[in-house]
Amino acid sequence: MAFWWVNHKQTRDHEVRGGYLWSPYRNANGAFNQTYENLRHARVGDVVFSFANAQIGAVGRVTAAATPSPKPIEFGNVGDNWANEGWLVEVDFVPVPRALRPQAHAQAIAPLLPARHSPIQANGHGNQGCYLAGISDALGAVLVELMDAGTLLPATNRISEPELGPALLEDLHRIEGDLSIPDTQKPQLAKARIGQGLFRKRVILLDPTCRVTGVTETRVLIASHIKPWKDSSNAERINGHNGIMLSPHVDALFDDHLITFEDDGRIHVHESLPRDVLDRWGIDPSRRVERFRPEQAIFLGHHRNAFGAKIG
């Protein structure tokens, strides 16, 4: 287990709430940045201290190693000069019992700071240009003690576990026994099958809101495959563009091909679905949702074909 210190700056709320770290591969001018490269060295189980607004307010554990990922759309105008591709590391964060202001404890912290790529200066002020810094076990232990964070077990920011039905178990066993799939990819495919892990993170980064209900609280939304898991290749199964965040009742309709979408956002409702279902769930079939991304078109086409072939 290693200790890491992340300087979030303006992206703190997005990353802590979303359960991830993200950085571009390099600086805006193309120069190598060791603190971006550090994302590739984070391992499952490592501890990450979250520093923003002059304090450490959360701590997390790495739950999945770095993978290539597009820049989170929720960053908005923050980091306009960053490239659109970078590294994503999954981290489960929780608030610490006592937020720590390094300036107030500079005497204890300063001697333990790394000589190179330090996350803060000796006086407790943050270092510009430093994103993810590796820190010593000694400094990690001091921070844990100062924040009374020794017993924290970061909770996973996700909805409740699905039932492991026969079809799901069969798919998971197939993944485990497939010798053509690298061992490093098997956990991500298994997590994607049950709506967690890398696939869910990628969908959230691209589009964190239910298009139909407008709900933005990702903890209660489902990352639904547009092209069903059983019909997708391994690459498609963890492709964020093959996903859409939906409220549970909308996901039930979408997953059963009782509703589908045109690329421009128009909703189609299957003729077998009683209208009172939509009325009771507050779904307006005449409403046009936000236009889908071009990369989603091929997956939506597959979904519309299945919708058209559905008998009842």
SULDA-V160002 format. One record per residue. N is the residue number from 1. RES is the residue in one letter. PHI is phi in radians with two decimals (NA if undefined). Layout:
[[N,RES,PHI] [N,RES,PHI]]
//
This chain:
[[1,M,NA] [2,A,-2.09] [3,F,-1.92] [4,W,-2.29] [5,W,-2.18] [6,V,-1.91] [7,N,-1.71] [8,H,-1.31] [9,K,1.01] [10,Q,-1.40] [11,T,-1.70] [12,R,-0.97] [13,D,-1.08] [14,H,-1.11] [15,E,-1.29] [16,V,-1.17] [17,R,-1.19] [18,G,-1.40] [19,G,1.34] [20,Y,-2.78] [21,L,-2.08] [22,W,-2.48] [23,S,-2.55] [24,P,-1.20] [25,Y,-1.18] [26,R,-2.45] [27,N,-1.11] [28,A,-1.03] [29,N,-1.52] [30,G,1.56] [31,A,-1.33] [32,F,-1.16] [33,N,-2.27] [34,Q,-1.07] [35,T,-1.34] [36,Y,-1.40] [37,E,-1.07] [38,N,-1.04] [39,L,-1.02] [40,R,-1.24] [41,H,-1.71] [42,A,-1.21] [43,R,-2.14] [44,V,-0.97] [45,G,1.71] [46,D,-1.11] [47,V,-1.74] [48,V,-2.15] [49,F,-1.66] [50,S,-1.69] [51,F,-1.96] [52,A,-2.83] [53,N,0.97] [54,A,1.23] [55,Q,-2.61] [56,I,-1.62] [57,G,-2.00] [58,A,-2.61] [59,V,-2.35] [60,G,-2.52] [61,R,-2.11] [62,V,-1.18] [63,T,-1.95] [64,A,-2.75] [65,A,-1.23] [66,A,-1.10] [67,T,-2.40] [68,P,-1.09] [69,S,-2.72] [70,P,-1.18] [71,K,-1.06] [72,P,-0.99] [73,I,-1.12] [74,E,-1.23] [75,F,-1.13] [76,G,1.06] [77,N,-1.41] [78,V,-1.17] [79,G,1.26] [80,D,-1.02] [81,N,-1.51] [82,W,-1.39] [83,A,-1.17] [84,N,-1.50] [85,E,-2.15] [86,G,-2.97] [87,W,-1.78] [88,L,-2.10] [89,V,-2.10] [90,E,-1.45] [91,V,-2.43] [92,D,-1.66] [93,F,-1.81] [94,V,-2.41] [95,P,-1.14] [96,V,-1.51] [97,P,-1.05] [98,R,-2.28] [99,A,-1.07] [100,L,-1.99] [101,R,-1.72] [102,P,-0.95] [103,Q,-1.04] [104,A,-1.33] [105,H,-2.25] [106,A,-1.05] [107,Q,-1.11] [108,A,-1.45] [109,I,-1.51] [110,A,-0.95] [111,P,-1.11] [112,L,-1.78] [113,L,-1.23] [114,P,-1.13] [115,A,-1.19] [116,R,-2.14] [117,H,0.97] [118,S,-1.28] [119,P,-1.23] [120,I,-2.38] [121,Q,-1.44] [122,A,-1.08] [123,N,-1.50] [124,G,1.72] [125,H,-1.36] [126,G,-1.20] [127,N,-1.69] [128,Q,-1.10] [129,G,1.54] [130,C,-1.77] [131,Y,-1.76] [132,L,-1.99] [133,A,-2.01] [134,G,-1.39] [135,I,-2.19] [136,S,-1.28] [137,D,-1.06] [138,A,-1.12] [139,L,-1.18] [140,G,-1.01] [141,A,-1.15] [142,V,-1.10] [143,L,-1.10] [144,V,-1.05] [145,E,-1.18] [146,L,-1.12] [147,M,-1.69] [148,D,0.97] [149,A,-1.87] [150,G,-1.11] [151,T,-1.76] [152,L,-1.23] [153,L,-2.13] [154,P,-0.91] [155,A,-1.46] [156,T,-1.32] [157,N,-1.51] [158,R,-2.73] [159,I,-1.35] [160,S,-1.11] [161,E,-1.11] [162,P,-1.34] [163,E,-1.26] [164,L,-1.52] [165,G,-1.31] [166,P,-1.00] [167,A,-1.13] [168,L,-1.15] [169,L,-1.08] [170,E,-1.09] [171,D,-1.12] [172,L,-1.14] [173,H,-1.17] [174,R,-1.13] [175,I,-1.07] [176,E,-1.09] [177,G,-1.61] [178,D,-1.42] [179,L,-1.25] [180,S,-1.43] [181,I,-1.66] [182,P,-1.03] [183,D,-1.01] [184,T,-1.21] [185,Q,-1.61] [186,K,-1.03] [187,P,-1.06] [188,Q,-1.22] [189,L,-1.16] [190,A,-1.12] [191,K,-1.14] [192,A,-1.11] [193,R,-1.11] [194,I,-1.85] [195,G,1.34] [196,Q,-2.21] [197,G,1.23] [198,L,-1.04] [199,F,-1.04] [200,R,-1.04] [201,K,-1.05] [202,R,-1.13] [203,V,-1.15] [204,I,-1.08] [205,L,-1.14] [206,L,-1.42] [207,D,-2.79] [208,P,-1.46] [209,T,-2.05] [210,C,-1.17] [211,R,-1.15] [212,V,-1.55] [213,T,-1.68] [214,G,1.42] [215,V,-1.12] [216,T,-1.92] [217,E,-1.36] [218,T,-1.14] [219,R,-1.11] [220,V,-1.86] [221,L,-1.78] [222,I,-1.94] [223,A,-1.49] [224,S,-1.70] [225,H,-1.21] [226,I,-1.32] [227,K,-1.52] [228,P,-0.95] [229,W,-0.89] [230,K,-1.15] [231,D,-1.72] [232,S,-1.70] [233,S,-1.32] [234,N,-1.03] [235,A,-1.14] [236,E,-1.19] [237,R,-1.17] [238,I,-2.05] [239,N,-1.46] [240,G,-1.06] [241,H,-1.27] [242,N,-1.61] [243,G,-2.43] [244,I,-2.60] [245,M,-1.45] [246,L,-2.39] [247,S,-1.11] [248,P,-0.93] [249,H,-1.25] [250,V,-1.24] [251,D,-1.04] [252,A,-1.05] [253,L,-1.24] [254,F,-1.17] [255,D,-1.14] [256,D,-1.64] [257,H,1.01] [258,L,-1.59] [259,I,-2.36] [260,T,-2.63] [261,F,-2.31] [262,E,-1.41] [263,D,-1.06] [264,D,-1.49] [265,G,1.80] [266,R,-1.18] [267,I,-1.73] [268,H,-2.00] [269,V,-1.99] [270,H,-1.17] [271,E,-1.11] [272,S,-1.43] [273,L,-1.51] [274,P,-1.03] [275,R,-1.09] [276,D,-1.15] [277,V,-1.10] [278,L,-1.14] [279,D,-1.08] [280,R,-1.20] [281,W,-1.64] [282,G,1.18] [283,I,-1.82] [284,D,-1.64] [285,P,-1.19] [286,S,-1.49] [287,R,-1.31] [288,R,-1.76] [289,V,-1.43] [290,E,-1.05] [291,R,-1.01] [292,F,-1.43] [293,R,-1.25] [294,P,-0.97] [295,E,-1.17] [296,Q,-1.57] [297,A,-1.04] [298,I,-1.15] [299,F,-1.25] [300,L,-1.14] [301,G,-1.05] [302,H,-1.10] [303,H,-1.15] [304,R,-1.16] [305,N,-1.11] [306,A,-1.19] [307,F,-1.08] [308,G,-1.18] [309,A,-1.51] [310,K,-1.21] [311,I,-1.54] [312,G,-3.05]]
//
